[in-house]
Amino acid sequence: MASKETRLRVISLYKELHRLGRDYPDPAYNFHKKLRGLFEKNRNLTDPQEIEKAIKLGEYIRNETLALYSLRKYRHLKRMYPQDSPSDPLP
């Protein structure tokens, strides 16, 4: 059985990913269903190394999702400003 600290890490990671999934740009991807499926699949892991590996995968998915959101915000801001504006306003 996993330690209490590991259990709390997993629950915290799940909650964070669930919150991130609310803003996922593609509604057809069904982020929450896939997230739950991955956590259910790994529910019965007992080997500490396998548990740590699954946690690292979840953290990787979290970081990639955050990068996707940052890129989406950057692209939106880039579209808001004209391309031919001078980068240095002073002569």
Backbone as CSV, one residue per row, in Angstrom:
resi,resn,N_x,N_y,N_z,CA_x,CA_y,CA_z,C_x,C_y,C_z
1,MET,0.843,-1.180,0.000,0.000,0.000,0.000,0.886,1.241,0.000
2,ALA,0.432,2.262,-0.684,1.186,3.515,-0.790,1.112,4.270,0.536
3,SER,2.144,5.038,0.794,2.172,5.826,2.022,1.158,6.965,1.931
4,LYS,0.891,7.539,3.070,-0.072,8.639,3.121,0.420,9.847,2.318
5,GLU,1.729,10.102,2.357,2.293,11.226,1.603,2.096,11.028,0.098
6,THR,2.333,9.800,-0.351,2.155,9.502,-1.774,0.694,9.665,-2.166
7,ARG,-0.184,9.177,-1.323,-1.625,9.293,-1.592,-2.038,10.763,-1.712
8,LEU,-1.534,11.593,-0.816,-1.866,13.023,-0.861,-1.295,13.681,-2.120
9,ARG,-0.098,13.271,-2.532,0.496,13.800,-3.778,-0.368,13.452,-4.986
10,VAL,-0.843,12.214,-5.009,-1.662,11.757,-6.134,-2.997,12.502,-6.160
11,ILE,-3.617,12.649,-5.023,-4.896,13.361,-4.966,-4.714,14.820,-5.375
12,SER,-3.644,15.441,-4.899,-3.365,16.828,-5.270,-3.126,16.965,-6.774
13,LEU,-2.371,16.034,-7.337,-2.112,16.047,-8.780,-3.407,15.862,-9.563
14,TYR,-4.262,14.949,-9.119,-5.537,14.716,-9.795,-6.399,15.981,-9.777
15,LYS,-6.481,16.616,-8.633,-7.291,17.833,-8.522,-6.752,18.941,-9.416
16,GLU,-5.435,19.077,-9.448,-4.841,20.117,-10.284,-5.097,19.843,-11.763
17,LEU,-4.928,18.592,-12.181,-5.192,18.243,-13.578,-6.677,18.415,-13.914
18,HIS,-7.538,18.098,-12.970,-8.975,18.255,-13.207,-9.316,19.731,-13.408
19,ARG,-8.722,20.606,-12.610,-8.947,22.043,-12.778,-8.401,22.528,-14.115
20,LEU,-7.224,22.048,-14.496,-6.645,22.440,-15.785,-7.511,21.963,-16.945
21,GLY,-8.140,20.827,-16.785,-8.967,20.265,-17.850,-10.202,21.082,-18.168
22,ARG,-10.612,21.933,-17.265,-11.798,22.776,-17.518,-11.582,23.707,-18.704
23,ASP,-10.349,24.146,-18.893,-10.054,25.113,-19.949,-9.409,24.474,-21.168
24,TYR,-9.455,23.151,-21.270,-8.787,22.489,-22.395,-9.414,22.973,-23.698
25,PRO,-8.588,23.370,-24.680,-9.111,24.031,-25.881,-9.960,23.157,-26.804
26,ASP,-9.823,21.856,-26.756,-10.562,20.984,-27.662,-11.603,20.190,-26.876
27,PRO,-12.878,20.597,-26.928,-13.891,19.886,-26.142,-14.099,18.440,-26.603
28,ALA,-13.788,18.135,-27.849,-13.959,16.777,-28.347,-12.919,15.814,-27.757
29,TYR,-11.847,16.332,-27.185,-10.788,15.486,-26.634,-11.246,14.759,-25.372
30,ASN,-12.201,15.324,-24.663,-12.747,14.737,-23.437,-11.651,14.506,-22.393
31,PHE,-11.042,15.587,-21.979,-9.906,15.574,-21.053,-10.242,14.856,-19.751
32,HIS,-11.397,15.157,-19.158,-11.736,14.593,-17.851,-11.934,13.081,-17.905
33,LYS,-12.538,12.600,-18.981,-12.741,11.156,-19.112,-11.403,10.430,-19.236
34,LYS,-10.499,10.978,-20.028,-9.178,10.365,-20.183,-8.380,10.439,-18.882
35,LEU,-8.497,11.564,-18.188,-7.797,11.728,-16.914,-8.271,10.680,-15.914
36,ARG,-9.556,10.547,-15.786,-10.104,9.571,-14.844,-9.706,8.148,-15.231
37,GLY,-9.717,7.862,-16.522,-9.323,6.534,-16.983,-7.884,6.195,-16.625
38,LEU,-6.983,7.169,-16.793,-5.582,6.937,-16.437,-5.409,6.699,-14.935
39,PHE,-6.116,7.477,-14.119,-5.991,7.301,-12.679,-6.634,5.994,-12.233
40,GLU,-7.750,5.603,-12.846,-8.391,4.335,-12.510,-7.503,3.155,-12.900
41,LYS,-6.824,3.270,-14.043,-5.954,2.201,-14.515,-4.808,1.946,-13.527
42,ASN,-4.308,3.002,-12.930,-3.174,2.890,-12.010,-3.592,2.799,-10.548
43,ARG,-4.848,2.607,-10.308,-5.379,2.603,-8.950,-4.789,1.498,-8.072
44,ASN,-4.532,0.342,-8.649,-4.107,-0.806,-7.861,-2.598,-1.032,-7.859
45,LEU,-1.821,-0.023,-8.217,-0.371,-0.163,-8.188,0.109,-0.299,-6.746
46,THR,1.072,-1.202,-6.531,1.603,-1.380,-5.184,3.111,-1.163,-5.132
47,ASP,3.786,-1.340,-6.246,5.232,-1.158,-6.295,5.565,0.334,-6.214
48,PRO,6.363,0.760,-5.232,6.679,2.190,-5.087,7.326,2.805,-6.329
49,GLN,8.135,2.026,-7.049,8.760,2.558,-8.264,7.724,2.793,-9.358
50,GLU,6.779,1.893,-9.484,5.717,2.059,-10.489,4.814,3.242,-10.126
51,ILE,4.545,3.399,-8.855,3.724,4.529,-8.405,4.435,5.841,-8.718
52,GLU,5.724,5.897,-8.418,6.498,7.116,-8.693,6.545,7.401,-10.192
53,LYS,6.671,6.356,-10.987,6.681,6.514,-12.450,5.348,7.089,-12.939
54,ALA,4.240,6.597,-12.384,2.916,7.102,-12.766,2.744,8.558,-12.332
55,ILE,3.268,8.914,-11.165,3.191,10.303,-10.693,3.999,11.213,-11.612
56,LYS,5.187,10.767,-11.999,6.019,11.561,-12.917,5.312,11.780,-14.249
57,LEU,4.613,10.760,-14.745,3.844,10.911,-15.985,2.747,11.957,-15.803
58,GLY,2.059,11.922,-14.676,1.016,12.912,-14.395,1.575,14.319,-14.310
59,GLU,2.747,14.460,-13.701,3.382,15.779,-13.617,3.821,16.264,-14.993
60,TYR,4.271,15.345,-15.832,4.640,15.696,-17.204,3.410,16.192,-17.970
61,ILE,2.298,15.492,-17.820,1.057,15.910,-18.487,0.629,17.283,-17.988
62,ARG,0.768,17.521,-16.682,0.426,18.836,-16.127,1.288,19.929,-16.749
63,ASN,2.582,19.699,-16.827,3.487,20.710,-17.378,3.206,20.959,-18.862
64,GLU,2.924,19.911,-19.606,2.616,20.071,-21.031,1.301,20.819,-21.231
65,THR,0.326,20.556,-20.386,-0.954,21.258,-20.483,-0.779,22.732,-20.156
66,LEU,0.018,23.033,-19.140,0.297,24.439,-18.814,1.024,25.131,-19.965
67,ALA,1.940,24.434,-20.609,2.651,25.010,-21.756,1.680,25.265,-22.907
68,LEU,0.745,24.363,-23.108,-0.265,24.544,-24.154,-1.097,25.794,-23.885
69,TYR,-1.488,25.998,-22.632,-2.275,27.181,-22.290,-1.469,28.457,-22.471
70,SER,-0.198,28.424,-22.102,0.663,29.608,-22.274,0.816,29.943,-23.747
71,LEU,0.983,28.936,-24.567,1.113,29.142,-26.002,-0.176,29.724,-26.577
72,ARG,-1.303,29.223,-26.109,-2.593,29.739,-26.581,-2.748,31.215,-26.214
73,LYS,-2.352,31.597,-25.007,-2.430,32.999,-24.587,-1.481,33.868,-25.404
74,TYR,-0.275,33.361,-25.644,0.700,34.098,-26.448,0.167,34.332,-27.856
75,ARG,-0.394,33.313,-28.469,-0.930,33.462,-29.821,-2.080,34.461,-29.861
76,HIS,-2.900,34.460,-28.838,-4.005,35.419,-28.779,-3.465,36.843,-28.684
77,LEU,-2.476,37.059,-27.820,-1.892,38.400,-27.689,-1.212,38.837,-28.980
78,LYS,-0.564,37.914,-29.643,0.116,38.242,-30.891,-0.883,38.677,-31.962
79,ARG,-2.040,38.066,-31.981,-3.076,38.449,-32.953,-3.682,39.812,-32.636
80,MET,-3.610,40.221,-31.379,-4.224,41.477,-30.966,-3.452,42.704,-31.447
81,TYR,-2.166,42.544,-31.739,-1.344,43.670,-32.146,-0.950,43.523,-33.610
82,PRO,-0.908,44.651,-34.334,-0.535,44.572,-35.756,0.909,44.119,-35.938
83,GLN,1.152,43.449,-37.033,2.494,42.919,-37.317,3.506,44.000,-37.662
84,ASP,3.054,45.091,-38.301,3.985,46.111,-38.770,4.257,47.223,-37.752
85,SER,3.926,47.016,-36.490,4.226,48.031,-35.483,5.712,48.006,-35.177
86,PRO,6.325,49.172,-34.984,7.769,49.206,-34.702,8.058,48.619,-33.316
87,SER,9.122,47.868,-33.217,9.479,47.262,-31.941,10.126,48.285,-31.018
88,ASP,10.813,49.290,-31.581,11.449,50.330,-30.797,10.846,51.674,-31.216
89,PRO,9.980,52.265,-30.400,9.303,53.501,-30.805,10.222,54.720,-30.892
90,LEU,11.362,54.671,-30.226,12.274,55.824,-30.277,13.175,55.742,-31.515
91,PRO,13.432,56.901,-32.161,14.295,56.882,-33.357,15.740,56.632,-33.046
